[in-house]
Amino acid sequence: MRQKFGQHFLKNQNAVKKIIEKLEIKSGETIIEIGPGEGALTYPLLKEIKNNNAEFLGIEKDFILAEKLKNEGLNVVMADALEEIPKINKENKNWKLCGNIPYYISGFLFRTISELENKPKKIILMIQKEVAERIAAHAPDMNMLAASIQVWGVPKIIFKLGPEDFSPKPEVDSSI
């Protein structure tokens, strides 16, 4: 097990199935996964992508994990998602975004997405539960992060995950 960059790898297979269902993958779409890591979401996702004639691109910052996935024939770029997504965005008009992102980049990621001309059609991310609750809040309980995201998206908490759903266990709960 490798952990670097704040990684906590999803191990709950029911969560994987729900994430894939919620993506509603359609023909011609590009599904971008941030942090495919050890492939817990990636491999089941690839099966659904293939069944729906869509494309896959993984963005992995951890060189060793990226190389492992590339050696298995997956379309993975070794890069920082915050830098790579604006580049990818210029090439993809019909895309969706998913991933188990390190919690410390969530605010930066949403800001990066907010500045894109061509936003993803859907975003399904695992983030810290408290951040998800703030993002999905409505007036008068919303903060600046919620307001800035709700200008371009409709955030919704789909389900929650506990530390036991990850390896190693994070010290916080998560939400999708």
C-alpha positions as MATLAB code, in Angstrom:
seq = 'MRQKFGQHFLKNQNAVKKIIEKLEIKSGETIIEIGPGEGALTYPLLKEIKNNNAEFLGIEKDFILAEKLKNEGLNVVMADALEEIPKINKENKNWKLCGNIPYYISGFLFRTISELENKPKKIILMIQKEVAERIAAHAPDMNMLAASIQVWGVPKIIFKLGPEDFSPKPEVDSSI';
ca = [
       0.000    0.000    0.000;
       1.398    3.362   -1.026;
       0.274    6.626    0.530;
       1.578    9.978   -0.590;
      -0.047   13.346   -1.310;
      -2.756   12.818    1.351;
      -4.128    9.695   -0.326;
      -6.767    7.495    1.236;
      -7.771    4.720   -1.144;
     -11.453    3.813   -1.478;
     -12.194    0.183   -0.681;
     -16.021    0.198   -0.425;
     -17.271   -1.583   -3.572;
     -20.890   -0.479   -3.041;
     -19.682    3.126   -3.134;
     -17.827    2.396   -6.380;
     -21.021    1.036   -7.960;
     -23.060    4.071   -6.843;
     -20.453    6.503   -8.183;
     -20.455    4.800  -11.576;
     -24.275    4.763  -11.681;
     -24.436    8.478  -10.820;
     -21.981    9.347  -13.589;
     -24.576    8.172  -16.144;
     -21.909    7.502  -18.768;
     -22.987    8.074  -22.363;
     -21.428    7.411  -25.742;
     -18.923   10.023  -26.870;
     -18.148   11.340  -23.396;
     -14.718   11.547  -21.843;
     -14.617   10.512  -18.199;
     -11.722   12.090  -16.346;
     -10.738   10.542  -13.049;
      -8.603   12.541  -10.670;
      -6.282   10.314   -8.692;
      -6.991    6.806   -9.963;
      -4.445    5.634   -7.385;
      -4.557    1.872   -7.081;
      -7.586    1.553   -9.376;
     -10.456    0.762   -6.969;
     -12.803    3.017   -8.947;
     -10.831    2.950  -12.195;
     -11.168   -0.694  -13.188;
     -14.957   -0.970  -12.681;
     -15.302    2.468  -14.293;
     -13.360    1.329  -17.358;
     -15.767   -1.565  -17.868;
     -18.737    0.827  -17.873;
     -16.897    3.289  -20.119;
     -16.164    0.527  -22.646;
     -19.781   -0.692  -22.535;
     -20.969    2.837  -23.325;
     -18.417    3.711  -26.020;
     -16.895    6.518  -23.968;
     -13.276    7.518  -23.311;
     -11.196    7.463  -20.111;
      -8.397    9.688  -18.904;
      -6.796    9.409  -15.483;
      -4.785   12.190  -13.873;
      -2.413   10.843  -11.246;
       0.181   12.968   -9.449;
       1.952   10.035   -7.794;
       4.610    8.947  -10.301;
       4.776    5.322   -9.123;
       0.997    4.838   -9.250;
       0.755    6.622  -12.626;
       3.483    4.425  -14.117;
       1.819    1.262  -12.798;
      -1.504    2.212  -14.409;
       0.184    3.263  -17.670;
       2.065   -0.034  -17.771;
      -1.296   -1.785  -17.575;
      -2.335    0.066  -20.741;
      -4.516    2.751  -19.170;
      -4.714    6.285  -20.507;
      -3.148    8.063  -17.523;
      -1.229   11.298  -17.439;
       1.216   11.921  -14.592;
       0.338   15.460  -13.556;
      -1.213   17.755  -10.992;
      -4.962   17.860  -11.692;
      -5.095   21.586  -10.894;
      -2.703   22.240  -13.782;
      -3.901   19.508  -16.145;
      -7.666   20.076  -16.108;
      -7.503   23.502  -17.834;
      -5.365   21.930  -20.594;
      -7.696   18.955  -21.002;
     -10.701   21.242  -20.985;
      -9.567   22.902  -24.203;
      -9.611   19.512  -25.969;
     -12.806   18.028  -24.486;
     -16.233   19.566  -24.871;
     -18.215   16.569  -23.617;
     -16.678   15.456  -20.347;
     -17.445   14.381  -16.810;
     -15.172   14.432  -13.790;
     -14.866   11.981  -10.916;
     -12.393   10.977   -8.269;
     -11.342   10.573   -4.703;
      -9.464   13.819   -4.335;
      -7.113   14.733   -1.526;
      -9.193   16.934    0.747;
      -6.629   19.704    0.878;
      -7.065   20.479   -2.857;
     -10.893   20.566   -2.948;
     -11.211   24.363   -2.693;
      -8.492   24.887   -5.312;
     -10.103   22.308   -7.600;
     -13.526   23.968   -7.473;
     -11.913   27.321   -8.189;
     -10.076   25.824  -11.180;
     -13.325   24.358  -12.503;
     -15.190   27.630  -11.950;
     -12.723   29.387  -14.252;
     -13.145   26.900  -17.115;
     -14.997   28.029  -20.186;
     -16.251   24.493  -20.812;
     -17.389   22.974  -17.509;
     -17.842   19.234  -17.024;
     -21.363   17.925  -17.596;
     -21.245   16.221  -14.202;
     -18.830   16.050  -11.283;
     -18.841   13.173   -8.783;
     -16.152   13.626   -6.136;
     -15.302   12.204   -2.746;
     -14.529   15.115   -0.464;
     -14.463   15.804    3.254;
     -18.009   15.632    4.673;
     -17.912   19.118    6.217;
     -16.751   20.670    2.942;
     -19.526   18.870    1.050;
     -22.099   20.122    3.554;
     -20.864   23.706    3.163;
     -20.909   23.459   -0.630;
     -24.464   22.065   -0.674;
     -25.800   24.586    1.874;
     -28.539   27.043    0.940;
     -29.115   30.621    2.077;
     -28.813   31.788    4.776;
     -26.357   29.014    5.753;
     -24.131   29.165    2.684;
     -20.613   30.568    2.630;
     -18.493   32.046   -0.186;
     -17.418   28.610   -1.425;
     -21.034   27.471   -1.712;
     -22.085   30.698   -3.421;
     -19.224   30.561   -5.924;
     -19.965   26.938   -6.852;
     -23.721   27.409   -7.001;
     -23.236   30.073   -9.663;
     -22.230   27.345  -12.131;
     -23.394   24.086  -10.548;
     -26.022   22.408   -8.407;
     -24.187   20.588   -5.615;
     -25.869   17.659   -3.934;
     -24.652   15.142   -1.379;
     -25.363   11.696   -2.782;
     -24.150    9.612    0.163;
     -21.620    9.603    2.977;
     -18.628    7.403    3.703;
     -16.836    6.692    6.968;
     -13.145    6.178    7.637;
     -13.656    2.392    7.421;
     -14.446    2.780    3.694;
     -10.836    3.789    2.974;
      -7.334    2.471    3.441;
      -5.591    3.922    5.303;
      -8.470    5.298    7.335;
      -8.726    9.094    7.231;
      -9.465   10.988   10.422;
     -12.606   12.523    8.902;
     -15.838   11.383    7.281;
     -16.339   11.818    3.549;
     -19.209   12.599    1.210;
     -19.875   11.946   -2.435;
];
